[in-house]
């Protein structure tokens, strides 16, 4: 049996040591590698491996940070736990990040990544023989960092950068466990992890699940074959998905039924879910097991919807959960139900946001913050989203900053101006489309040339799928490009 949650949030080290002592041989994580092989660790083995790695980290020169740029798998989870248990804050980035992307992400940290200890894939992911023994050094787990982690923002209100989450990891994950309990998650779940752990929702769900007793089943990369393999190995009882992943899985009704056979709950996040995709899941596994969460990397609040809520109010993302929501106009005045404005959220935590974190958000007096979404509340307090203030393109659940792609295109000598928008895509929801104005009358870059330029500077999902060269942009009387004309 999994020990009951403590009355107060224990540090992650103490929680996982207690889990390992109670059931040392219970599986903690099973991970599928890129070549299709599986590796597994018990609770005792995972704790021993993370302890040993933390002890070696403590022998390194003192530093408040580590860099975790690893693919999904046991190595990623051990790196995060070892960082916490050595008193360091993990700076989590996607392993495929390019050098320019890393420079942009780390601009707010004040140090380049090459100056910070970085975990690599050569670390062992099998446990030492001395599983379950005392820590290799008494300093392991002595004090958690006061900033839990940094994760990349999606560029909702500015260029992407690393966003700090203040507070000790144990306290942050305790709060997340309360939220997840409201969306079908349980401490004894067989928890399927399909999304990249460098993204906010997969990271917070997986680490909360691990520290609170879940058996994580982690695939290296989302794909139909990997999902089927994972479900055959351990049919999930809980899973967090993006609408893109839901579309792929739900495209095969028979597989959707097999996927949902043991599910207590499935949570979808990251992007608006197409109505047809959501309906397929409601029909396939039952509305009472499908949940939606509207939140952000910066963790400024949460809005939760159950499938039954969506059936009664199609399109809603739900009602606030331990969060207050206000809809404000451009001057900051409140708007009545039914009127569209910018969505601002407030929790007990947003009143204590650090300057570093609140600097990435739109703030209003009283501790209200926005990530740039437009929406409205109905008479019963259900939230509906209609657009974004800034031009962020959501590709398969991953946010792409239009501004970042535009700056990359303008760096090409033949491009004078660039504008990037999202265009509808049947599978991914949106795809990246670029329009460029050439730098002078004597040169006209080809779409292939510009794509090749972007490939070396941007992650694959950010590279424009289509590019067109135009003579000039339509502008307002103030000289601003009328972006909405090109969506």
matplotlib code that plots the C-alpha trace (Angstrom):
import matplotlib.pyplot as plt

x = [0.0, 1.2, 1.7, -1.0, 0.1, 1.7, -0.1, 2.5, 4.6, 7.7, 10.8, 10.9, 13.9, 12.0, 8.9, 10.7, 12.8, 9.5, 8.0, 11.1, 11.1, 7.4, 7.5, 11.1, 10.3, 7.3, 8.0, 8.7, 9.5, 9.5, 11.0, 11.1, 14.2, 14.5, 15.4, 12.2, 13.9, 12.4, 14.3, 12.7, 13.6, 11.9, 11.4, 14.5, 16.6, 15.5, 16.2, 19.7, 20.5, 19.4, 21.2, 24.4, 24.1, 23.3, 26.4, 28.6, 26.9, 27.8, 31.4, 31.3, 32.0, 29.1, 26.4, 22.7, 21.8, 22.1, 21.1, 18.9, 18.8, 18.0, 15.4, 12.5, 13.7, 15.2, 18.2, 16.0, 14.1, 17.3, 18.9, 15.9, 15.8, 19.6, 19.5, 16.9, 18.7, 21.9, 20.2, 20.2, 17.5, 17.2, 17.1, 15.1, 15.5, 14.6, 17.5, 17.1, 17.4, 19.8, 22.6, 20.6, 17.5, 19.6, 21.1, 17.5, 16.2, 19.1, 19.1, 17.1, 19.3, 22.3, 24.7, 25.2, 24.4, 28.1, 29.0, 26.6, 26.9, 25.0, 23.8, 24.6, 23.4, 26.4, 25.1, 24.1, 20.4, 20.6, 20.9, 24.0, 23.9, 23.5, 19.8, 17.9, 20.9, 21.6, 22.6, 26.2, 26.7, 24.8, 24.5, 22.2, 18.7, 19.8, 18.0, 16.0, 16.5, 14.2, 13.4, 11.8, 12.7, 13.0, 11.1, 10.9, 8.0, 6.2, 6.6, 3.0, 3.8, 7.4, 10.3, 10.7, 12.8, 13.3, 10.6, 11.4, 8.9, 9.6, 9.2, 10.8, 10.1, 8.3, 5.9, 5.2, 4.5, 2.3, 0.1, 0.1, -1.0, -4.1, -4.9, -4.3, -6.6, -9.4, -8.8, -8.9, -5.3, -4.5, -1.3, -1.3, -1.7, 0.0, 0.8, 1.5, 3.9, 3.7, 4.7, 8.2, 9.3, 10.9, 7.3, 5.4, 2.4, 4.3, 7.0, 4.8, 2.4, 5.2, 7.3, 4.2, 3.2, 6.7, 7.1, 3.6, 3.9, 2.9, 4.5, 5.6, 5.5, 7.5, 8.0, 11.0, 8.9, 5.2, 4.2, 1.5, 3.9, 5.4, 2.0, 0.7, 3.8, 3.4, -0.3, 0.4, 3.1, 1.2, -2.4, -2.6, -5.0, -4.1, -2.6, -2.0, -2.4, -2.4, -5.2, -2.8, -2.0, -5.8, -6.4, -3.8, -5.0, -8.7, -8.3, -8.5, -11.7, -10.7, -7.4, -9.0, -11.2, -8.1, -6.3, -9.1, -9.9, -8.3, -8.3, -9.7, -9.0, -7.3, -6.3, -5.8, -3.9, -1.7, -4.1, -7.8, -9.1, -11.1, -14.7, -14.7, -11.6, -13.0, -16.4, -14.6, -13.0, -16.2, -17.9, -15.0, -14.3, -17.1, -17.4, -16.9, -13.3, -12.2, -10.8, -9.4, -7.0, -6.4, -3.2, 0.3, 4.0, 4.2, 1.5, -0.6, -3.8, -6.0, -9.4, -10.8, -13.5, -14.9, -16.3, -19.8, -19.3, -18.2, -21.3, -23.5, -21.5, -19.6, -16.3, -15.8, -12.5, -14.2, -14.5, -11.7, -10.1, -8.5, -8.2, -10.0, -10.7, -11.4, -12.0, -10.6, -10.7, -7.6, -7.8, -8.0, -11.7, -13.8, -16.2, -19.6, -20.4, -20.5, -18.1, -14.7, -11.6, -8.2, -8.2, -6.5, -6.0, -5.2, -4.2, -2.6, 0.7, 0.4, 0.5, 4.0, 5.4, 9.1, 10.1, 11.8, 8.7, 6.2, 8.3, 7.2, 3.5, 0.9, 0.1, -2.7, -3.1, -4.2, -2.0, -3.9, -1.8, -2.4, -0.6, -2.2, -5.5, -8.8, -12.0, -15.2, -17.1, -20.7, -23.4, -22.3, -18.6, -17.5, -14.6, -14.5, -11.3, -11.6, -8.1, -4.7, -3.4, 0.0, 0.7, 1.5, 1.1, 0.3, 1.8, 0.7, 0.5, 3.8, 3.8, 5.8, 6.6, 5.9, 8.3, 11.1, 10.6, 10.3, 13.6, 15.2, 13.9, 15.0, 18.5, 18.7, 20.3, 17.7, 14.8, 13.7, 10.6, 8.9, 5.5, 4.7, 1.2, -0.6, -2.5, -5.0, -3.7, -5.9, -3.6, -1.4, -4.1, -1.9, 1.3, 3.8, 3.3, 5.7, 5.3, 8.4, 9.2, 12.6, 15.3, 15.8, 14.5, 17.4, 17.0, 14.2, 14.9, 13.3, 11.1, 13.6, 16.5, 14.7, 13.6, 17.2, 18.3, 15.8, 16.7, 20.0, 18.6, 15.2, 13.8, 12.0, 8.5, 9.2, 10.5, 7.9, 6.1, 5.2, 6.8, 5.6, 7.3, 5.1, 5.7, 4.6, 2.5, -0.8, -0.4, -2.6, -2.6, 0.0, 2.3, 1.7, 1.3, -2.3, -1.4, -5.0, -5.2, -2.7, -4.0]
y = [0.0, 3.5, 5.6, 8.3, 11.9, 13.6, 16.4, 18.9, 18.9, 16.8, 17.4, 15.2, 13.2, 12.3, 11.4, 9.1, 7.5, 6.7, 5.2, 3.1, 1.8, 0.9, -1.0, -1.2, -3.6, -1.7, -0.4, 3.4, 4.0, 2.0, 3.8, 3.1, 4.2, 5.3, 1.8, 0.3, -1.3, -1.0, -0.3, -0.3, 0.7, -0.2, 2.5, 1.4, 1.3, 4.7, 6.3, 4.6, 5.8, 9.4, 9.5, 8.3, 11.0, 13.7, 12.7, 13.1, 16.4, 17.7, 17.0, 19.5, 23.2, 24.9, 26.3, 27.0, 25.4, 22.4, 22.1, 19.2, 18.8, 15.1, 13.1, 11.4, 8.5, 7.4, 9.7, 12.8, 11.8, 11.0, 14.3, 16.3, 14.3, 14.5, 18.3, 18.8, 16.4, 18.3, 21.6, 22.8, 24.1, 22.2, 24.4, 22.2, 22.6, 20.5, 18.3, 19.4, 23.1, 25.0, 27.3, 30.5, 29.1, 28.3, 31.8, 33.3, 30.9, 31.6, 35.4, 35.8, 33.5, 35.8, 33.0, 30.9, 27.2, 26.2, 27.7, 25.5, 21.8, 19.9, 16.3, 14.1, 10.8, 8.8, 8.6, 5.1, 4.4, 1.1, 1.0, 0.2, -3.1, -1.2, -0.3, 0.9, 1.7, 5.1, 7.9, 8.0, 11.3, 12.8, 16.1, 14.4, 15.8, 18.1, 21.2, 21.6, 24.6, 27.6, 27.8, 24.5, 24.5, 26.6, 25.5, 27.1, 29.4, 29.1, 32.8, 33.8, 37.4, 37.7, 35.6, 32.2, 32.2, 30.1, 30.7, 30.2, 28.5, 29.9, 27.6, 24.4, 21.3, 19.4, 22.3, 22.8, 19.2, 18.9, 21.7, 20.0, 16.7, 18.5, 19.9, 16.5, 14.8, 16.9, 15.6, 11.9, 11.3, 9.0, 8.3, 4.6, 5.3, 3.6, 7.0, 7.1, 9.9, 10.6, 14.3, 15.8, 16.2, 19.6, 20.9, 22.2, 19.8, 16.6, 17.7, 18.7, 15.8, 13.2, 14.6, 14.9, 11.4, 10.0, 11.7, 10.6, 7.0, 6.5, 4.0, 6.2, 4.6, 6.9, 6.8, 8.5, 10.3, 10.3, 8.1, 5.5, 2.6, 3.8, 4.4, 1.0, -0.6, 1.2, 0.4, -3.3, -3.2, -1.4, -0.3, 3.2, 4.3, 8.0, 10.1, 13.7, 14.4, 17.3, 17.6, 16.5, 13.3, 12.8, 13.2, 10.5, 8.0, 8.7, 8.2, 4.5, 3.8, 0.3, 1.4, 4.3, 1.7, -0.4, 2.7, 3.7, 0.3, 1.0, 4.7, 6.5, 9.8, 11.5, 15.2, 17.3, 20.6, 22.8, 23.9, 24.3, 20.9, 20.5, 19.7, 16.6, 15.2, 15.9, 14.3, 11.1, 10.7, 11.5, 8.8, 6.4, 6.3, 8.3, 12.0, 11.4, 10.4, 13.2, 16.4, 19.6, 22.0, 25.6, 26.9, 28.0, 27.3, 30.1, 28.4, 31.5, 29.6, 26.7, 26.3, 22.8, 21.2, 17.7, 16.1, 16.4, 20.2, 20.4, 18.6, 21.0, 24.0, 23.1, 25.0, 25.8, 25.2, 25.0, 26.8, 28.2, 25.8, 27.5, 30.4, 33.7, 34.8, 38.3, 39.5, 42.9, 45.4, 47.2, 49.8, 47.2, 47.6, 44.5, 43.2, 41.5, 37.9, 37.3, 40.2, 39.3, 40.7, 39.6, 36.7, 37.4, 34.8, 35.1, 32.6, 32.8, 32.1, 34.9, 37.5, 36.3, 36.0, 37.0, 39.9, 37.4, 35.4, 38.2, 39.9, 37.3, 38.1, 40.8, 42.0, 44.0, 45.3, 42.8, 39.9, 39.2, 37.9, 37.1, 34.9, 36.7, 34.9, 36.5, 35.0, 35.5, 34.1, 33.0, 33.7, 30.6, 31.4, 29.0, 30.3, 30.3, 31.2, 32.9, 34.1, 35.2, 38.7, 37.9, 35.8, 32.4, 29.4, 26.1, 23.2, 19.8, 21.3, 23.1, 26.9, 28.6, 32.3, 34.1, 36.8, 34.3, 32.9, 36.3, 37.4, 34.3, 35.0, 38.7, 37.5, 36.2, 38.9, 38.7, 39.3, 42.8, 42.1, 38.9, 38.0, 34.6, 33.3, 30.0, 28.3, 25.4, 21.9, 18.8, 16.8, 19.4, 22.0, 24.7, 24.9, 27.7, 29.9, 32.8, 35.8, 37.8, 41.0, 40.9, 43.2, 45.0, 44.8, 42.9, 39.7, 37.3, 34.4, 31.0, 29.3, 26.3, 28.7, 30.3, 27.0, 25.8, 29.0, 28.3, 24.6, 25.4, 28.0, 26.7, 23.5, 21.4, 22.2, 26.0, 25.9, 27.4, 24.7, 27.2, 30.5, 33.1, 36.2, 39.3, 42.9, 44.7, 44.3, 46.0, 48.5, 50.6, 54.4, 54.1, 52.1, 48.8, 45.6, 44.4, 41.0, 39.7, 40.1, 37.3, 34.7]
z = [0.0, -0.8, 2.4, 2.9, 2.0, 4.9, 6.8, 5.5, 2.4, 2.9, 0.9, -2.2, -0.7, 2.4, 0.5, -1.9, 0.9, 2.7, -0.4, -1.0, 2.6, 2.5, -0.8, -2.1, -4.9, -6.3, -9.8, -9.9, -13.5, -16.8, -19.8, -23.5, -25.4, -29.0, -30.1, -28.5, -25.5, -22.0, -18.8, -15.3, -11.8, -8.5, -5.9, -4.0, -7.1, -8.2, -4.8, -4.7, -8.2, -7.6, -4.2, -5.8, -8.5, -6.0, -4.0, -7.0, -7.8, -4.3, -5.1, -8.0, -7.4, -5.6, -7.9, -7.5, -10.8, -13.1, -16.7, -17.7, -21.5, -21.7, -23.7, -21.9, -19.8, -16.5, -17.0, -17.1, -13.9, -12.0, -13.1, -11.7, -8.4, -8.0, -8.6, -5.9, -3.4, -3.9, -3.2, -6.9, -9.2, -12.5, -15.6, -18.0, -21.7, -24.7, -25.8, -29.4, -28.6, -31.0, -29.8, -30.7, -28.9, -25.8, -25.8, -25.9, -23.2, -20.8, -21.3, -18.1, -16.1, -16.4, -17.3, -20.5, -20.2, -20.8, -17.5, -15.6, -14.8, -17.5, -17.2, -20.2, -21.5, -20.4, -16.9, -15.8, -15.6, -13.7, -10.0, -8.0, -6.0, -2.7, -3.3, -0.3, 1.9, 3.5, 1.2, -0.1, 1.8, 4.7, 2.7, 0.2, 0.7, 3.4, 1.9, -1.3, -3.4, -2.8, -6.5, -7.6, -11.3, -14.5, -17.6, -21.1, -21.6, -24.9, -25.8, -24.9, -24.1, -25.3, -26.8, -25.1, -22.0, -18.9, -16.3, -12.6, -10.3, -6.8, -3.7, -2.7, -4.9, -2.1, -1.5, -5.2, -5.9, -2.9, -4.4, -7.7, -6.1, -4.8, -8.3, -10.0, -7.5, -8.9, -12.5, -11.9, -10.8, -7.9, -5.9, -7.0, -10.7, -13.6, -15.1, -18.8, -19.9, -23.7, -23.8, -23.7, -20.1, -21.0, -21.3, -18.3, -18.1, -18.7, -16.3, -13.4, -13.8, -14.1, -11.2, -9.0, -9.8, -9.2, -5.8, -4.7, -5.6, -9.2, -11.6, -14.5, -17.9, -20.1, -23.9, -25.5, -28.1, -29.0, -31.9, -32.6, -32.3, -29.0, -27.5, -28.5, -27.1, -23.8, -23.4, -24.1, -21.4, -18.7, -19.5, -18.0, -15.2, -15.8, -18.5, -19.5, -23.3, -25.8, -28.3, -31.0, -29.2, -28.6, -32.3, -33.2, -30.6, -31.1, -34.9, -34.2, -32.2, -31.3, -30.0, -28.1, -26.3, -25.4, -24.3, -22.0, -20.6, -17.2, -17.2, -14.2, -15.8, -18.7, -18.7, -21.7, -21.7, -23.9, -26.6, -27.5, -28.3, -31.6, -30.9, -33.0, -31.3, -27.8, -28.8, -30.0, -26.5, -24.7, -26.8, -26.6, -22.8, -21.2, -20.3, -16.6, -17.2, -19.5, -17.9, -19.3, -17.5, -18.6, -17.0, -17.9, -17.4, -14.9, -12.8, -12.2, -11.7, -13.0, -14.6, -14.7, -16.9, -16.8, -19.9, -18.6, -18.2, -21.8, -23.0, -21.2, -22.4, -25.6, -25.9, -22.2, -20.5, -17.2, -13.9, -11.7, -9.3, -6.3, -8.6, -9.2, -12.8, -14.0, -17.6, -18.2, -21.0, -22.4, -19.6, -16.9, -16.2, -15.4, -18.0, -17.4, -18.4, -22.1, -23.0, -24.4, -22.8, -21.5, -19.0, -15.7, -12.9, -9.3, -6.6, -3.2, -4.9, -7.5, -4.7, -3.9, -7.4, -7.6, -9.8, -12.2, -12.7, -12.9, -15.4, -18.0, -17.4, -17.8, -14.3, -12.8, -9.2, -6.6, -7.8, -11.1, -14.0, -17.6, -20.1, -23.0, -23.7, -24.6, -23.4, -21.5, -18.5, -18.8, -16.1, -14.1, -14.1, -16.9, -18.9, -22.7, -24.7, -28.1, -29.1, -27.9, -27.4, -28.8, -31.8, -30.5, -32.7, -31.0, -33.0, -31.7, -28.2, -28.3, -28.3, -31.0, -30.6, -33.9, -32.9, -32.5, -35.9, -37.5, -36.0, -37.3, -40.8, -40.8, -40.0, -43.5, -45.7, -48.4, -46.0, -45.1, -43.1, -41.9, -40.4, -39.0, -38.4, -37.6, -40.4, -39.7, -39.8, -39.6, -37.4, -35.5, -35.0, -36.4, -38.6, -39.0, -42.1, -42.9, -45.1, -46.0, -47.9, -49.6, -48.5, -51.9, -55.4, -56.7, -54.7, -54.0, -51.6, -52.3, -49.7, -49.7, -49.0, -46.1, -44.6, -44.8, -43.0, -40.2, -39.8, -38.2, -35.8, -34.7, -33.3, -36.0, -34.9, -35.2, -38.8, -41.2, -43.1, -45.9, -46.9, -49.3, -50.6, -51.0, -52.1, -48.9, -45.8, -45.3, -42.5, -40.2, -40.1, -37.4, -39.6, -37.9, -39.9, -39.8, -38.5, -38.4, -42.2, -42.6, -40.2]

ax = plt.figure().add_subplot(projection="3d")
ax.plot(x, y, z, "-o")
ax.set_aspect("equal")
plt.show()
